[in-house]
Amino acid sequence: MDDSKPLIVQSDRTLLLEVDHPLFEEARDLLNRFAELEKSPEYLHTYRITPLSLWNAAASKMKSEQIIDALYKYSKYPVPQVVNSTIATQMGRYGKLKLMRDDKQALVLYSKEENYIREIFRNKKVKPYIEGEKNKNSFYVKEDFRGHIKQALIRIGFPVEDLAGYSQGNAYKFNLKDHTADGIKFHIRDYQLNAIKTFYADGTLEGGSGVIVLPCGAGKTIVGIGSMHEVGAQTLILVTNTLSIRQWKNEILDKTNIPKEDVGEYSGDKKEIKPITIATYNILTHRKRKGGEFTHFHLFSSNNWGFIIYDEVHLLPAPVFRMTSELQAKRRLGLTATLIREDGLEEDVFSLIGPKKVDVPWRELEKKSWIAEAECVEIRTPMRSLMRGLYAVADDREKFRLSSENPEKLRVIGTLLKKHHNDQVLIIGQYLDQLRKISKKFKLPLITGKTPLSEREVLYNDFRNQKITALVVSKVANFSIDLPDAKIAIQVSGTFGSRQEEAQRLGRILRPKEDDNKATFYSVITNESAEERFSHNRQLFLTEQGYEYFIFSYEQFREIFGNYIEELKRERHHKDKLTAQK
C-alpha cells in the first residue's frame, strides 16, 4: 500500500478516490475523462469505468495506455489485471467497426477483423439492416438504415465509427461580426474555438457529428454559431422552448451578418421555414391524438438542411431520436452542460448524434474567469411535529412532496433574502403551491409555465436591469433562460434527485460577474426526509464538476449569518466614526 496516492482500483471497475488527499483534484480531473461518478460522500468518491465512458474517451483521442498509466500513477494498490484488460478491450472496440462508402458510394460496414464481421453478420438484431455480404471484411448496409444499425450495434457492445460522410445540403455562407449591436468587441474565445475546430475537423470525415459539453454561461450558443459558420449550410436548430428560440435568434442577429428575414421560427406560435430555422422539441413531438402521427416531423425533410444543432441534447425527446436515425447524412451537433439523461439513453446520443468531442471542466473556466466562481451550500431545516406525523404515514411519492413543500423553508428563504438584499436572487422550485406562497409572503414576482411570454420577457428585462432584485421561478428555470446578472440561486424543491436539473439550475448563476465574479447556489432541504435522500444524487453533479459542497443545519447557518450581521454592523459603525472624524 502506498499512502502517498489517493486511489483504490477494484476488480469490478469501481474506483474509490480519497477526497482529503493532496492529489485529489489532479486525479479527479483525469478520472472525469474516462469514468462516471456514482457516489460522492464526504470523504470517498466512487467512480465506475463503463464501456460507454471508455468509448467516449476513445472518441476524444484518449489511448488505453494513457488510462492504464493514470490508474497506476494514482492507485495505492496494484491495479487488478482484469481492469487493464477490460480497458484495452473496450477502448480497442471503438474504431474496429467503421461505416464507410465504397468506390461506388454504397454504404458498407467494414472491419479489419474477419471474426467481427462474421459475428455481426449473424446477429438477429443487426440482420434487418444488412443488404448482403460484400467480402470477408465487410457487408452492405441498407442506405436508409445508417442510424438504425449504429443503434443496434452499440446495444450489443459494438460502437461504430461513422466515416460515411455527409450530404452538403443547401449552401449558406455568412460572416461573423467584429462588434455586437451594443458596440462591444466580439471574438470567439479560445476554448470555444477549440470546440468548434474539434467538432468540424476541417470538414474531414472524422468531424461533423458529435457532442460538445460546456458549462451553462460558457457560450454554447456561440459554439453553435461558430460551427454554423464553419459548415456554411442551411441549418435547423432544435431547442427546448419558445424563449430559447428568441435567445438563439437574438444571438445570431447580434453576432453575424445574417439578415433578420433569413431566420425563421417554427413553434406553436409561428411556422416559418427559412435558411436558418429554429424549432422547439415540443412542436416536433406534437400529435393530434395519442399514438397518432407526429404532426410536424415533415420539418426535417421540408428543406435540404446541411446542418442540425440539438441544443440541450440531454433533453432530446425519444421520438426525435427516431427521426435523427434517418438523418445520419446531415452534420449534427449536440450542445449540453451534462450528458446525463434521466431516461438512460446516453448510448443513443452517442450513436445517433455522435460521441463526446469536447468536455471542458467547469472549474477550469472558473479559474480563467470565463464563468463565475460558485459556492454550493445545502441548508437542512427541520419538520414540525404535526407535519412529521403526516409524513410518517404517507407513501414514498407523498413523502417527497411533503418534505419538498415543508413550510419551515420559508424561514430559511427569509434569512437568505436578508443576507443577499443587495444581490440578484433567483428562487427556484418544482411545486406551484409552494412557489405561490413564497411569492405572496415576500412580495416577489412569480414566473411559471403559464406566464405569458411577453410578461416573462418584461420581468426578465426588469431583473437584468435591476429594477427587481428577486424572482420566484418554476421549473421553466431549468431551460435556457438568459439571466446574466443572477448572483444567488435558492433551490427550494426539485425533481427526484435529477443531476441534469442541478446542472441547469447551477448554470443560471454562472455567467461572469462584474464585481468579485462570485455566485452562491443554495439548496434548502428538509432534514431526515426523502428529499434529503434524493439530494445526495444531485450532489453527484456538483462534485463531478469539482465544487465543494457545504452542508449546514438551519441553526448552524443562522448562527453564521448572525455573526455576519454583527460584523457588518461593526464595519458600518467604524465607517460612520471615520466619516464623523473627517
C-alpha positions, 0 to 999 in steps of 0.5 A, a space after each residue: 500500500 502506498 499512502 502517498 496516492 489517493 486511489 483504490 482500483 477494484 476488480 469490478 471497475 469501481 474506483 474509490 478516490 480519497 477526497 482529503 488527499 493532496 492529489 485529489 483534484 489532479 486525479 479527479 480531473 483525469 478520472 472525469 475523462 474516462 469514468 462516471 461518478 456514482 457516489 460522492 460522500 464526504 470523504 470517498 468518491 466512487 467512480 465506475 469505468 463503463 464501456 460507454 465512458 471508455 468509448 467516449 474517451 476513445 472518441 476524444 483521442 484518449 489511448 488505453 495506455 494513457 488510462 492504464 498509466 493514470 490508474 497506476 500513477 494514482 492507485 495505492 494498490 496494484 491495479 487488478 489485471 482484469 481492469 487493464 484488460 477490460 480497458 484495452 478491450 473496450 477502448 480497442 472496440 471503438 474504431 474496429 467497426 467503421 461505416 464507410 462508402 465504397 468506390 461506388 458510394 454504397 454504404 458498407 460496414 467494414 472491419 479489419 477483423 474477419 471474426 467481427 464481421 462474421 459475428 455481426 453478420 449473424 446477429 438477429 438484431 443487426 440482420 434487418 439492416 444488412 443488404 448482403 455480404 460484400 467480402 470477408 471484411 465487410 457487408 452492405 448496409 441498407 442506405 436508409 438504415 445508417 442510424 438504425 444499425 449504429 443503434 443496434 450495434 452499440 446495444 450489443 457492445 459494438 460502437 461504430 465509427 461513422 466515416 460515411 460522410 455527409 450530404 452538403 445540403 443547401 449552401 449558406 455562407 455568412 460572416 461573423 461580426 467584429 462588434 455586437 449591436 451594443 458596440 462591444 468587441 466580439 471574438 470567439 474565445 479560445 476554448 470555444 474555438 477549440 470546440 468548434 475546430 474539434 467538432 468540424 475537423 476541417 470538414 474531414 470525415 472524422 468531424 461533423 457529428 458529435 457532442 460538445 459539453 460546456 458549462 451553462 454561461 460558457 457560450 454554447 450558443 456561440 459554439 453553435 454559431 461558430 460551427 454554423 459558420 464553419 459548415 456554411 449550410 442551411 441549418 435547423 436548430 432544435 431547442 427546448 422552448 419558445 424563449 430559447 428560440 428568441 435567445 438563439 435568434 437574438 444571438 445570431 442577429 447580434 453576432 453575424 451578418 445574417 439578415 433578420 428575414 433569413 431566420 425563421 421560427 417554427 413553434 406553436 406560435 409561428 411556422 416559418 421555414 427559412 435558411 436558418 430555422 429554429 424549432 422547439 422539441 415540443 412542436 416536433 413531438 406534437 400529435 393530434 391524438 395519442 399514438 397518432 402521427 407526429 404532426 410536424 416531423 415533415 420539418 426535417 425533410 421540408 428543406 435540404 438542411 446541411 446542418 442540425 444543432 440539438 441544443 440541450 441534447 440531454 433533453 432530446 425527446 425519444 421520438 426525435 431520436 427516431 427521426 435523427 436515425 434517418 438523418 445520419 447524412 446531415 452534420 449534427 451537433 449536440 450542445 449540453 452542460 451534462 450528458 446525463 439523461 434521466 431516461 438512460 439513453 446516453 448510448 443513443 446520443 452517442 450513436 445517433 448524434 455522435 460521441 463526446 468531442 469536447 468536455 471542458 471542466 467547469 472549474 477550469 473556466 472558473 479559474 480563467 474567469 470565463 464563468 463565475 466562481 460558485 459556492 454550493 451550500 445545502 441548508 437542512 431545516 427541520 419538520 414540525 411535529 404535526 407535519 412529521 406525523 403526516 409524513 410518517 404515514 404517507 407513501 414514498 411519492 407523498 413523502 417527497 412532496 411533503 418534505 419538498 413543500 415543508 413550510 419551515 423553508 420559508 424561514 430559511 428563504 427569509 434569512 437568505 433574502 436578508 443576507 443577499 438584499 443587495 444581490 440578484 436572487 433567483 428562487 427556484 422550485 418544482 411545486 406551484 403551491 409552494 412557489 405561490 406562497 413564497 411569492 405572496 409572503 415576500 412580495 416577489 414576482 412569480 414566473 411559471 409555465 403559464 406566464 405569458 411570454 411577453 410578461 416573462 420577457 418584461 420581468 426578465 428585462 426588469 431583473 437584468 436591469 435591476 429594477 427587481 432584485 428577486 424572482 420566484 421561478 418554476 421549473 421553466 428555470 431549468 431551460 435556457 433562460 438568459 439571466 446574466 446578472 443572477 448572483 444567488 440561486 435558492 433551490 427550494 424543491 426539485 425533481 427526484 434527485 435529477 443531476 441534469 436539473 442541478 446542472 441547469 439550475 447551477 448554470 443560471 448563476 454562472 455567467 461572469 460577474 462584474 464585481 468579485 465574479 462570485 455566485 452562491 447556489 443554495 439548496 434548502 432541504 428538509 432534514 431526515 426526509 426523502 428529499 434529503 435522500 434524493 439530494 445526495 444524487 444531485 450532489 453527484 453533479 456538483 462534485 463531478 464538476 469539482 465544487 465543494 459542497 457545504 452542508 449546514 443545519 438551519 441553526 448552524 447557518 443562522 448562527 453564521 449569518 448572525 455573526 455576519 450581521 454583527 460584523 457588518 454592523 461593526 464595519 458600518 459603525 467604524 465607517 460612520 466614526 471615520 466619516 464623523 472624524 473627517 
